[in-house]
């Protein structure tokens, strides 16, 4: 399109050929702009979509041959903002991703123009791994130094306690370490709750009871509800 430069353009004047449609498809299923599928090694990436839309009803979706949660979480049916021309998001995965692609969907609105879809590797993943390795080394050094100061008659019980504690931490953290973790129907609620607690702590609220970032700044006592709810649930189980 001479008006917008190089790219791919869709609008309601374009129609699919009847032979291209299966029985369970309509024209809108074919009205997409899709990036080539690429294989990504484990790590961190920055994905940038340059676009123009007519009314902000068009969406984009990320997918792969196997849709792990880093691939699809908050990247399914996301609306393009009408007042912007670029969207950028981060992608991090602890395993390789095969067939990763981004699909821009025309939703029978005014028009959709995609100038480019770029995937660039970043150093975020390497930096995080470096910090984690340093923390593990620091923790092991601390345990070793403390162990040398434990009286000889108590060293056996100390080893048992440290081993049991380490196994418990590893076992309880397995769902968080899994790349195949299920998103669940309220994952965003829990993530936003954690973010709200973080914001409240940064603003000096301790302990956090009413994270102010909920409900457009009015706050919501979600932390109190969690404490009461989990206490009552535990009492019922007992």
PASEBA-1860 file (N, C-alpha, C; in nm, 3 decimals):
! residues 238
1> XXXXXXXX> 0.085/-0.119/0.000/0.000/0.000/0.000/0.089/0.124/0.000 ~ 0.071/0.209/-0.103/0.152/0.330/-0.112/0.128/0.424/0.005 ~ 0.008/0.422/0.062/-0.027/0.513/0.171/0.048/0.478/0.299 ~ 0.068/0.350/0.327/0.126/0.307/0.454/0.268/0.252/0.441 ~ 0.316/0.226/0.322/0.447/0.166/0.306/0.436/0.015/0.289 ~ 0.549/-0.054/0.305/0.551/-0.200/0.288/0.476/-0.268/0.402 ~ 0.404/-0.373/0.367/0.331/-0.447/0.469/0.215/-0.524/0.408 ~ 0.120/-0.563/0.495/0.005/-0.643/0.453/-0.123/-0.573/0.498
9> XXXXXXXX> -0.219/-0.564/0.407/-0.339/-0.484/0.430/-0.464/-0.572/0.413 ~ -0.561/-0.553/0.503/-0.690/-0.622/0.494/-0.801/-0.523/0.525 ~ -0.912/-0.536/0.453/-1.033/-0.460/0.489/-1.155/-0.539/0.442 ~ -1.274/-0.485/0.468/-1.398/-0.558/0.441/-1.429/-0.571/0.293 ~ -1.355/-0.504/0.206/-1.379/-0.517/0.062/-1.314/-0.643/0.005 ~ -1.229/-0.708/0.084/-1.161/-0.830/0.039/-1.244/-0.952/0.077 ~ -1.253/-1.048/-0.012/-1.335/-1.167/0.012/-1.256/-1.292/-0.026 ~ -1.279/-1.399/0.049/-1.214/-1.526/0.023/-1.288/-1.602/-0.087
17> XXXXXXXX> -1.214/-1.681/-0.161/-1.276/-1.767/-0.261/-1.351/-1.880/-0.192 ~ -1.464/-1.918/-0.246/-1.548/-2.020/-0.184/-1.474/-2.152/-0.169 ~ -1.388/-2.186/-0.266/-1.318/-2.314/-0.258/-1.214/-2.318/-0.146 ~ -1.177/-2.201/-0.095/-1.079/-2.196/0.015/-1.143/-2.215/0.151 ~ -1.275/-2.213/0.158/-1.347/-2.222/0.285/-1.396/-2.365/0.309 ~ -1.370/-2.415/0.429/-1.426/-2.544/0.466/-1.564/-2.522/0.526 ~ -1.632/-2.631/0.559/-1.770/-2.620/0.607/-1.780/-2.543/0.739 ~ -1.679/-2.554/0.825/-1.685/-2.490/0.956/-1.611/-2.357/0.960
25> XXXXXXXX> -1.582/-2.299/0.844/-1.512/-2.172/0.838/-1.599/-2.063/0.777 ~ -1.566/-1.938/0.811/-1.621/-1.824/0.739/-1.507/-1.738/0.690 ~ -1.539/-1.632/0.622/-1.434/-1.550/0.561/-1.338/-1.492/0.664 ~ -1.388/-1.457/0.780/-1.304/-1.394/0.880/-1.194/-1.487/0.931 ~ -1.217/-1.619/0.921/-1.114/-1.713/0.964/-0.989/-1.704/0.877 ~ -1.007/-1.659/0.754/-0.894/-1.647/0.661/-0.839/-1.505/0.654 ~ -0.905/-1.410/0.722/-0.864/-1.269/0.716/-0.759/-1.244/0.823 ~ -0.640/-1.295/0.802/-0.533/-1.283/0.900/-0.402/-1.246/0.832
33> XXXXXXXX> -0.314/-1.186/0.912/-0.175/-1.163/0.871/-0.089/-1.242/0.968 ~ -0.014/-1.337/0.917/0.056/-1.432/1.004/0.205/-1.430/0.976 ~ 0.285/-1.423/1.082/0.430/-1.427/1.066/0.474/-1.570/1.035 ~ 0.587/-1.588/0.970/0.638/-1.723/0.946/0.667/-1.793/1.079 ~ 0.641/-1.922/1.087/0.670/-1.999/1.208/0.821/-2.016/1.223 ~ 0.872/-1.985/1.341/1.016/-1.995/1.366/1.040/-2.078/1.492 ~ 1.156/-2.142/1.498/1.196/-2.216/1.616/1.287/-2.128/1.701 ~ 1.254/-2.115/1.829/1.330/-2.031/1.920/1.396/-2.118/2.026
41> XXXXXXXX> 1.522/-2.093/2.052/1.590/-2.161/2.162/1.544/-2.100/2.294 ~ 1.565/-2.171/2.402/1.520/-2.120/2.532/1.593/-1.988/2.562 ~ 1.520/-1.898/2.625/1.577/-1.768/2.653/1.468/-1.662/2.658 ~ 1.508/-1.537/2.637/1.414/-1.424/2.642/1.417/-1.350/2.509 ~ 1.300/-1.298/2.472/1.285/-1.231/2.343/1.194/-1.110/2.357 ~ 1.213/-1.015/2.267/1.124/-0.900/2.256/1.051/-0.910/2.123 ~ 0.919/-0.910/2.130/0.836/-0.921/2.009/0.772/-0.785/1.984 ~ 0.788/-0.734/1.863/0.737/-0.601/1.827/0.649/-0.612/1.703
49> XXXXXXXX> 0.528/-0.559/1.713/0.434/-0.557/1.600/0.408/-0.411/1.563 ~ 0.441/-0.373/1.440/0.410/-0.241/1.388/0.283/-0.251/1.303 ~ 0.184/-0.167/1.332/0.053/-0.186/1.271/-0.023/-0.054/1.260 ~ -0.135/-0.061/1.190/-0.237/0.043/1.189/-0.372/-0.027/1.188 ~ -0.468/0.025/1.264/-0.602/-0.033/1.266/-0.704/0.078/1.249 ~ -0.824/0.036/1.205/-0.928/0.135/1.179/-1.007/0.173/1.302 ~ -1.038/0.075/1.389/-1.124/0.108/1.503/-1.084/0.035/1.631 ~ -0.970/-0.031/1.632/-0.924/-0.096/1.754/-0.991/-0.228/1.785
57> XXXXXXXX> -1.070/-0.285/1.695/-1.135/-0.413/1.719/-1.050/-0.532/1.674 ~ -0.946/-0.506/1.596/-0.861/-0.613/1.549/-0.775/-0.666/1.665 ~ -0.735/-0.792/1.655/-0.661/-0.857/1.764/-0.539/-0.928/1.710 ~ -0.452/-0.970/1.803/-0.339/-1.056/1.767/-0.330/-1.171/1.866 ~ -0.275/-1.283/1.819/-0.261/-1.404/1.900/-0.126/-1.467/1.873 ~ -0.056/-1.507/1.978/0.069/-1.581/1.965/0.041/-1.729/1.984 ~ 0.112/-1.813/1.911/0.092/-1.958/1.922/0.220/-2.029/1.881 ~ 0.223/-2.160/1.907/0.337/-2.244/1.870/0.287/-2.385/1.845
65> XXXXXXXX> 0.377/-2.474/1.808/0.337/-2.613/1.788/0.283/-2.672/1.918 ~ 0.344/-2.631/2.030/0.293/-2.671/2.162/0.275/-2.544/2.242 ~ 0.151/-2.513/2.278/0.119/-2.385/2.341/0.142/-2.391/2.493 ~ 0.269/-2.377/2.534/0.299/-2.366/2.676/0.252/-2.231/2.727 ~ 0.244/-2.218/2.861/0.187/-2.095/2.915/0.270/-1.971/2.885 ~ 0.407/-1.975/2.874/0.477/-1.853/2.834/0.440/-1.804/2.694 ~ 0.397/-1.898/2.609/0.361/-1.861/2.472/0.227/-1.790/2.465 ~ 0.127/-1.840/2.537/-0.010/-1.792/2.516/-0.065/-1.704/2.628
73> XXXXXXXX> -0.002/-1.704/2.747/-0.057/-1.625/2.857/-0.062/-1.478/2.822 ~ -0.180/-1.420/2.825/-0.207/-1.281/2.790/-0.170/-1.248/2.646 ~ -0.161/-1.349/2.560/-0.128/-1.325/2.418/-0.229/-1.394/2.327 ~ -0.351/-1.409/2.374/-0.455/-1.471/2.293/-0.571/-1.372/2.276 ~ -0.597/-1.332/2.152/-0.706/-1.240/2.126/-0.686/-1.103/2.188 ~ -0.562/-1.052/2.188/-0.533/-0.921/2.247/-0.567/-0.811/2.145 ~ -0.642/-0.711/2.188/-0.683/-0.605/2.096/-0.567/-0.510/2.067 ~ -0.558/-0.469/1.942/-0.466/-0.363/1.904/-0.524/-0.229/1.950
81> XXXXXXXX> -0.442/-0.147/2.015/-0.488/-0.015/2.057/-0.501/0.076/1.935 ~ -0.615/0.142/1.924/-0.641/0.226/1.807/-0.549/0.348/1.802 ~ -0.511/0.400/1.921/-0.431/0.522/1.926/-0.281/0.494/1.925 ~ -0.240/0.370/1.896/-0.098/0.337/1.889/-0.068/0.272/1.755 ~ 0.060/0.266/1.723/0.102/0.202/1.598/0.204/0.091/1.623 ~ 0.233/0.063/1.751/0.330/-0.041/1.783/0.295/-0.105/1.916 ~ 0.310/-0.236/1.923/0.294/-0.309/2.049/0.418/-0.396/2.068 ~ 0.472/-0.392/2.189/0.593/-0.468/2.222/0.568/-0.548/2.349
89> XXXXXXXX> 0.607/-0.674/2.348/0.594/-0.755/2.469/0.714/-0.850/2.479 ~ 0.735/-0.902/2.601/0.846/-0.992/2.628/0.799/-1.138/2.625 ~ 0.886/-1.223/2.580/0.861/-1.367/2.578/0.979/-1.435/2.644 ~ 0.952/-1.514/2.748/1.057/-1.589/2.816/1.016/-1.735/2.828 ~ 1.107/-1.823/2.796/1.076/-1.966/2.804/1.200/-2.042/2.845 ~ 1.184/-2.136/2.940/1.296/-2.217/2.986/1.321/-2.338/2.897 ~ 1.238/-2.358/2.796/1.261/-2.463/2.697/1.248/-2.401/2.559 ~ 1.299/-2.472/2.459/1.287/-2.423/2.322/1.142/-2.422/2.275
97> XXXXXXXX> 1.112/-2.330/2.187/0.976/-2.316/2.132/0.982/-2.346/1.983 ~ 0.903/-2.441/1.939/0.900/-2.478/1.798/0.775/-2.419/1.732 ~ 0.794/-2.362/1.616/0.681/-2.311/1.538/0.616/-2.187/1.597 ~ 0.694/-2.099/1.660/0.635/-1.978/1.719/0.594/-1.881/1.609 ~ 0.474/-1.827/1.622/0.425/-1.731/1.524/0.325/-1.636/1.589 ~ 0.307/-1.522/1.527/0.211/-1.421/1.571/0.111/-1.400/1.459 ~ -0.017/-1.405/1.494/-0.124/-1.390/1.395/-0.207/-1.266/1.427 ~ -0.215/-1.174/1.331/-0.302/-1.057/1.345/-0.435/-1.089/1.278
105> XXXXXXXX> -0.546/-1.067/1.350/-0.678/-1.107/1.302/-0.763/-0.985/1.266 ~ -0.816/-0.985/1.146/-0.910/-0.882/1.104/-1.049/-0.921/1.152 ~ -1.111/-0.832/1.233/-1.238/-0.866/1.297/-1.357/-0.797/1.229 ~ -1.355/-0.791/1.097/-1.466/-0.732/1.020/-1.492/-0.588/1.065 ~ -1.385/-0.512/1.080/-1.398/-0.372/1.120/-1.368/-0.283/1.000 ~ -1.283/-0.184/1.015/-1.255/-0.093/0.904/-1.138/-0.144/0.821 ~ -1.020/-0.154/0.885/-0.906/-0.209/0.812/-0.801/-0.255/0.913 ~ -0.710/-0.337/0.864/-0.596/-0.383/0.941/-0.474/-0.378/0.851
113> XXXXXXXX> -0.369/-0.309/0.897/-0.244/-0.303/0.823/-0.130/-0.342/0.916 ~ -0.052/-0.441/0.877/0.063/-0.487/0.956/0.189/-0.454/0.876 ~ 0.268/-0.364/0.933/0.393/-0.325/0.866/0.502/-0.430/0.888 ~ 0.516/-0.477/1.014/0.619/-0.576/1.041/0.592/-0.645/1.175 ~ 0.645/-0.767/1.189/0.645/-0.842/1.315/0.788/-0.889/1.337 ~ 0.851/-0.838/1.443/0.992/-0.868/1.468/1.008/-0.943/1.600 ~ 1.096/-1.042/1.599/1.130/-1.118/1.720/1.280/-1.105/1.741 ~ 1.319/-1.042/1.853/1.460/-1.017/1.881/1.499/-1.080/2.014
121> XXXXXXXX> 1.612/-1.148/2.018/1.660/-1.208/2.142/1.716/-1.099/2.233 ~ 1.692/-1.112/2.365/1.744/-1.019/2.465/1.831/-1.093/2.566 ~ 1.895/-1.017/2.654/1.982/-1.076/2.756/1.912/-1.095/2.890 ~ 1.783/-1.066/2.898/1.713/-1.074/3.027/1.724/-1.212/3.088 ~ 1.704/-1.315/3.006/1.707/-1.452/3.057/1.844/-1.486/3.115 ~ 1.950/-1.445/3.045/2.086/-1.472/3.092/2.115/-1.397/3.221 ~ 2.068/-1.273/3.231/2.091/-1.195/3.353/2.020/-1.257/3.473 ~ 1.895/-1.301/3.452/1.821/-1.364/3.561/1.890/-1.492/3.605
129> XXXXXXXX> 1.934/-1.574/3.511/2.003/-1.699/3.546/2.133/-1.671/3.622 ~ 2.203/-1.566/3.582/2.327/-1.530/3.650/2.299/-1.493/3.796 ~ 2.195/-1.413/3.818/2.159/-1.373/3.955/2.119/-1.495/4.038 ~ 2.042/-1.587/3.978/2.001/-1.707/4.049/2.120/-1.794/4.087 ~ 2.215/-1.809/3.997/2.334/-1.888/4.026/2.414/-1.825/4.140 ~ 2.428/-1.692/4.137/2.501/-1.624/4.244/2.430/-1.640/4.379 ~ 2.295/-1.633/4.377/2.219/-1.651/4.501/2.236/-1.792/4.556 ~ 2.234/-1.892/4.467/2.252/-2.031/4.512/2.391/-2.050/4.571
137> XXXXXXXX> 2.493/-1.993/4.505/2.630/-2.004/4.557/2.640/-1.937/4.694 ~ 2.579/-1.819/4.707/2.581/-1.748/4.835/2.511/-1.831/4.944 ~ 2.397/-1.890/4.911/2.324/-1.970/5.008/2.404/-2.092/5.050 ~ 2.467/-2.162/4.954/2.547/-2.280/4.986/2.667/-2.242/5.073 ~ 2.731/-2.128/5.042/2.843/-2.082/5.123/2.797/-2.052/5.267 ~ 2.682/-1.988/5.278/2.630/-1.955/5.411/2.602/-2.081/5.492 ~ 2.540/-2.181/5.427/2.510/-2.307/5.496/2.639/-2.377/5.537 ~ 2.738/-2.375/5.447/2.866/-2.441/5.477/2.936/-2.375/5.595
145> XXXXXXXX> 2.940/-2.241/5.596/3.005/-2.169/5.706/2.931/-2.192/5.837 ~ 2.798/-2.191/5.831/2.720/-2.214/5.953/2.739/-2.358/6.003 ~ 2.748/-2.452/5.908/2.765/-2.593/5.944/2.897/-2.614/6.019 ~ 3.002/-2.544/5.978/3.132/-2.557/6.044/3.130/-2.503/6.187 ~ 3.032/-2.419/6.218/3.024/-2.363/6.352/2.930/-2.443/6.443 ~ 2.861/-2.540/6.385/2.771/-2.624/6.464/2.854/-2.722/6.545 ~ 2.821/-2.741/6.672/2.893/-2.842/6.753/2.886/-2.980/6.690 ~ 2.990/-3.058/6.709/3.002/-3.188/6.642/2.884/-3.279/6.674
153> XXXXXXXX> 2.835/-3.276/6.797/2.726/-3.365/6.835/2.592/-3.325/6.772 ~ 2.584/-3.204/6.718/2.459/-3.159/6.657/2.464/-3.158/6.504 ~ 2.577/-3.195/6.447/2.591/-3.185/6.301/2.500/-3.283/6.229 ~ 2.480/-3.401/6.285/2.395/-3.500/6.218/2.251/-3.450/6.209 ~ 2.198/-3.398/6.319/2.061/-3.345/6.317/2.051/-3.223/6.226 ~ 2.159/-3.144/6.220/2.159/-3.028/6.130/2.151/-3.072/5.985 ~ 2.226/-3.176/5.948/2.221/-3.227/5.810/2.082/-3.279/5.777 ~ 2.021/-3.350/5.869/1.886/-3.403/5.846/1.787/-3.288/5.827
161> XXXXXXXX> 1.797/-3.186/5.912/1.705/-3.071/5.904/1.722/-2.995/5.772 ~ 1.846/-2.971/5.732/1.872/-2.899/5.606/1.823/-2.980/5.487 ~ 1.847/-3.112/5.486/1.803/-3.196/5.374/1.651/-3.198/5.364 ~ 1.582/-3.213/5.479/1.436/-3.216/5.477/1.380/-3.082/5.431 ~ 1.440/-2.975/5.479/1.393/-2.841/5.441/1.414/-2.816/5.291 ~ 1.530/-2.858/5.239/1.558/-2.840/5.096/1.463/-2.920/5.009 ~ 1.435/-3.045/5.048/1.341/-3.129/4.972/1.202/-3.069/4.974 ~ 1.161/-3.017/5.090/1.029/-2.954/5.101/1.017/-2.833/5.011
169> XXXXXXXX> 1.120/-2.749/5.008/1.117/-2.630/4.922/1.112/-2.670/4.775 ~ 1.194/-2.768/4.736/1.195/-2.814/4.598/1.061/-2.872/4.557 ~ 1.004/-2.956/4.642/0.876/-3.020/4.612/0.764/-2.916/4.599 ~ 0.760/-2.819/4.690/0.653/-2.719/4.689/0.668/-2.621/4.573 ~ 0.790/-2.610/4.518/0.814/-2.515/4.409/0.800/-2.579/4.271 ~ 0.779/-2.709/4.264/0.774/-2.776/4.135/0.670/-2.718/4.039 ~ 0.548/-2.684/4.085/0.451/-2.625/3.990/0.500/-2.494/3.929 ~ 0.571/-2.413/4.008/0.621/-2.286/3.956/0.737/-2.305/3.860
177> XXXXXXXX> 0.811/-2.413/3.876/0.926/-2.439/3.790/0.888/-2.509/3.661 ~ 0.764/-2.555/3.651/0.722/-2.631/3.534/0.679/-2.539/3.421 ~ 0.727/-2.567/3.302/0.689/-2.490/3.183/0.548/-2.527/3.138 ~ 0.495/-2.639/3.188/0.363/-2.686/3.147/0.255/-2.649/3.248 ~ 0.284/-2.552/3.333/0.186/-2.510/3.433/0.057/-2.465/3.367 ~ -0.056/-2.510/3.420/-0.185/-2.471/3.368/-0.218/-2.328/3.409 ~ -0.276/-2.253/3.317/-0.306/-2.113/3.346/-0.418/-2.100/3.448 ~ -0.521/-2.184/3.438/-0.634/-2.173/3.529/-0.726/-2.059/3.489
185> XXXXXXXX> -0.849/-2.061/3.543/-0.946/-1.961/3.501/-0.923/-1.826/3.570 ~ -0.844/-1.822/3.679/-0.825/-1.696/3.750/-0.677/-1.665/3.771 ~ -0.592/-1.707/3.676/-0.449/-1.679/3.688/-0.422/-1.529/3.694 ~ -0.487/-1.452/3.609/-0.463/-1.308/3.605/-0.503/-1.243/3.736 ~ -0.608/-1.294/3.802/-0.649/-1.241/3.931/-0.536/-1.257/4.033 ~ -0.475/-1.377/4.035/-0.367/-1.402/4.131/-0.243/-1.319/4.097 ~ -0.211/-1.308/3.969/-0.096/-1.228/3.930/-0.116/-1.081/3.965 ~ -0.238/-1.030/3.944/-0.265/-0.891/3.976/-0.264/-0.870/4.127
193> XXXXXXXX> -0.307/-0.969/4.203/-0.300/-0.960/4.350/-0.155/-0.948/4.395 ~ -0.065/-1.029/4.337/0.077/-1.022/4.372/0.133/-0.885/4.335 ~ 0.096/-0.836/4.217/0.144/-0.704/4.176/0.091/-0.594/4.268 ~ -0.035/-0.608/4.312/-0.092/-0.510/4.404/-0.019/-0.508/4.537 ~ 0.016/-0.627/4.588/0.092/-0.635/4.712/0.230/-0.571/4.695 ~ 0.293/-0.597/4.581/0.424/-0.537/4.554/0.416/-0.385/4.553 ~ 0.316/-0.329/4.486/0.302/-0.184/4.479/0.276/-0.124/4.618 ~ 0.193/-0.192/4.698/0.163/-0.142/4.832/0.288/-0.145/4.920
201> XXXXXXXX> 0.368/-0.252/4.910/0.491/-0.260/4.989/0.589/-0.150/4.949 ~ 0.600/-0.123/4.819/0.689/-0.017/4.773/0.645/0.120/4.825 ~ 0.515/0.137/4.849/0.463/0.264/4.901/0.458/0.266/5.053 ~ 0.515/0.165/5.118/0.528/0.167/5.263/0.415/0.105/5.341 ~ 0.321/0.035/5.274/0.212/-0.030/5.347/0.255/-0.169/5.391 ~ 0.267/-0.188/5.523/0.309/-0.317/5.578/0.242/-0.336/5.713 ~ 0.173/-0.448/5.732/0.145/-0.549/5.631/0.034/-0.503/5.536 ~ 0.035/-0.559/5.416/-0.059/-0.516/5.313/-0.197/-0.574/5.342
209> XXXXXXXX> -0.296/-0.487/5.353/-0.434/-0.530/5.375/-0.524/-0.488/5.259 ~ -0.506/-0.366/5.211/-0.590/-0.314/5.102/-0.498/-0.260/4.992 ~ -0.457/-0.344/4.896/-0.375/-0.293/4.785/-0.449/-0.184/4.709 ~ -0.389/-0.067/4.704/-0.459/0.050/4.648/-0.476/0.044/4.497 ~ -0.397/-0.039/4.427/-0.401/-0.037/4.281/-0.525/-0.105/4.224 ~ -0.603/-0.172/4.310/-0.727/-0.234/4.262/-0.835/-0.127/4.244 ~ -0.931/-0.157/4.158/-1.052/-0.074/4.140/-1.017/0.072/4.113 ~ -0.926/0.091/4.017/-0.890/0.227/3.971/-0.842/0.316/4.084
217> XXXXXXXX> -0.765/0.261/4.176/-0.707/0.341/4.282/-0.786/0.345/4.412 ~ -0.909/0.292/4.413/-0.987/0.290/4.536/-0.940/0.181/4.633 ~ -0.878/0.077/4.581/-0.829/-0.030/4.665/-0.933/-0.139/4.686 ~ -0.882/-0.258/4.718/-0.969/-0.373/4.739/-0.902/-0.463/4.841 ~ -0.976/-0.506/4.944/-0.918/-0.580/5.056/-0.896/-0.727/5.020 ~ -0.833/-0.752/4.909/-0.816/-0.889/4.861/-0.722/-0.968/4.951 ~ -0.624/-0.903/5.012/-0.532/-0.975/5.099/-0.602/-1.022/5.226 ~ -0.691/-0.939/5.282/-0.768/-0.980/5.399/-0.859/-1.097/5.365
225> XXXXXXXX> -0.925/-1.089/5.250/-1.015/-1.197/5.208/-0.938/-1.327/5.191 ~ -0.817/-1.320/5.140/-0.739/-1.441/5.122/-0.708/-1.505/5.257 ~ -0.669/-1.422/5.354/-0.636/-1.476/5.487/-0.759/-1.540/5.551 ~ -0.872/-1.469/5.548/-0.994/-1.523/5.609/-1.042/-1.648/5.537 ~ -1.039/-1.642/5.403/-1.087/-1.756/5.324/-1.005/-1.880/5.347 ~ -0.872/-1.866/5.345/-0.785/-1.983/5.362/-0.791/-2.036/5.504 ~ -0.809/-1.947/5.605/-0.821/-1.992/5.744/-0.949/-2.072/5.762 ~ -1.060/-2.021/5.706/-1.188/-2.092/5.718/-1.183/-2.225/5.646
233> XXXXXX> -1.118/-2.228/5.528/-1.108/-2.352/5.453/-1.027/-2.456/5.530 ~ -0.916/-2.410/5.593/-0.835/-2.501/5.672/-0.911/-2.554/5.791 ~ -0.996/-2.470/5.854/-1.074/-2.515/5.968/-1.176/-2.620/5.927 ~ -1.234/-2.602/5.807/-1.331/-2.701/5.758/-1.265/-2.836/5.733 ~ -1.142/-2.831/5.679/-1.071/-2.956/5.651/-1.037/-3.030/5.781 ~ -1.009/-2.951/5.885/-0.974/-3.016/6.012/-1.097/-3.064/6.088
END
